[in-house]
């Protein structure tokens, strides 16, 4: 089946396409609209759809809206209750439900030719759960446990479930208003950050504090021992004064963040232990916005009863687009394959990138090996913008849209935070070859998606100070050389030059803006920030040349463009796009991988909120009869118009 997944109602609107059980494409709307998180999570924006992301996903596969067999919309309004009945202070929440009910018509308008009868409402937390349970490539995933925690779904904020082959079996759910995600959002706002956006800043700030308010917080946030918890009504102002957005943070603020982080971790560990007691599985998969808390994830992996823990890289609401599509595919009898990697977004061929640079009239050159060229620049303490291959799905830069730097200079932390225009307490992350990681870091391995923190070995802390957080940890990305040969080559050359097997990796963007996605974004970011080198495909744009454009730079540009004609190269590149990646083929059943010779990964990429539980209204997760075999999916009746 050809199934389009849509997340739209709350925040991080996104689209994903699954064809015959294989993930073809996935992207967040923010990468197209350039609005952080796509929109603000208020009822008045609930009607906004990921139109550009959905259209691109279909285009990637050579499909038209009328070719889609089903659309998975990751919220089921039939399961929701009025906000006041759930104890939520949201007088306009009824608008969300109205927009959700009308989503089939809205989607048909946004994607002309789409049959609104093809839309299926998938319970929010079942979509989250499927995004983890079906997407993981861990061994034994066919029988595994899954835990979802976020702000809210239709009527709950949590789901504990089990995957048994092609089905998800709900085991427990926590009804609203109790929500670990909403409590963390409240704290984010109390500390002067943007709610439903900056929760990761609270996690970073927590490392600077002591959990001295933990006992007080335990009165309001605690597990109940039956697979649920209580989390509501925290009197934040009694614990610390609120911080204004432009005010400096105080030790009280850091201590409050540390206390909330500690109580969150305690509660999560109890939920994990309860789930393991029910399933006795060895593998736990995680999804939901709370699963982006890499400090908590590391503690679950370290102290929890599961021998393996896997986290969906797009764990927030964006991931429900993928999960909803996977759930419908599994229910329809398709053999659902793991997602294979987070590089599911847009890319451009060498010819297309050259045409972009020619149109922009910027001086550039094509070194013999862009990986070696970047390694030399990094060894000389340059800051490098790295734009390679398909864009990442989810909030982490994983070596496709990254900002790179030398980890051996402590000042590079402040330097990068200045480049990005963000708070100085924010850490940056290291990337390291998977086979070298255990020499330097202790923790869950491998860690390809930057979703766990690791202890940095004491003997390495002074050698790579830029990536060591104040508490002696780092949020690492391990690099598989088979999946990422270009990044691996860059890391090896950097080590040869410096003796350090680690490079700083942070997202290629500036504060308040989405990650760079297309070549225009990359050029705009490069031109407006003190970045020394832009490595875009096989080409290098150097800062000195970018602003001086002397005669030699101009000659280098002419040499690089000698065989490029903008219109012809773009035409040829577009004609050959479908042959570059097995996840893009116009016939998605074709298993070949005839990659374009300009694809920097051509040497080895083998990859081709709500549920119920017994005793807590189990109807939420099971859905209605006639759902096409997918557990929790509900067919849509055409609304009268």
LINBEL-V919895 format. One line per field, one symbol per residue. ss: DSSP state (H for helix, E for strand, - for the rest). psi: psi as a letter, one per 40 degrees, with the letter a starting at -180 (. if undefined). A space follows every 50 residues. Layout:
ss = ???
psi = ???
This chain:
ss = -EEEEEE------EEEEEE--EEEEEEE-HHHH---------HHH----- HHHHHHHHHH----HHH--EEEE---HHH---HHHH------HHHHHHHH H-HHHHHHHH-----HHHEEEE-HHHHHHHHHH---------EEEEEEE- -----EEEEEEEEE--EEEEEEEEE----HHHHHHHHHHH--------HH HHHHHH-------HHHH---EEE-----EEE----HHHH----------- HHHHHHHHHHHHHHHHHHHHHHHHHHHHH---EEEEE-HHHH-HHHHHHH HHH----EEEE-------HHHHHHHHHHHHH-----------E------H HHHHHHHHHH----E----HHHHHHHHHH----EEEE----E-------- EEEEE-----HHHHHHHHHH--------EEEEE---HHHHEE-------- ---EEE-HHHH---HHH-----EE--EEE-----HHHHHHHHHHHHHH-- -EEEEEE-----------HHHHHHHHHH----EEEE--EEEEHHHHHH-- HHHHHHHHHHH----HHHHHHHHHHHHHH--------------------- ------------------HHHH----------EEE------
psi = ihhhihhddcifiiiihhhfehhdihiidddddfhhediigideedehig ddddddddddefiideehdihhhfhhdeeiiidddefhggeedddddddd deddddddddghehhdeehhhhhddddddddddedieiieddgiihhhha dibdeieihhihhgbeihhidiihiiehhdddddddddddeeihifdfdd ddddddeeihfeeddddeddhiieefeaihgifhgddediiihideiiii dddddddddddddddddddddddddddddfidhhiiiiddeegddddddd ddeiehdihhhhdgdaddeddddddddddddeeighiiddiegeaiiiid dddddddddefihiigidhddddddddddefihhhhhhaiiihiehhfed gihiiheehdeddddddddefiieehiiiiiihdeededdihahiigeef eiiihhhdeededfddehideeiigihhhhdddgdddddddddddddeeh eiihhiigiiheiiihdiddddddddeeifhdhhhhbeihhiddddedfi ddddddddddedehhddddddddddedeedheeeidgeeheiggiheehe eeefgeg.fiiiihefgeddedaiiffeehhehhihhhih.
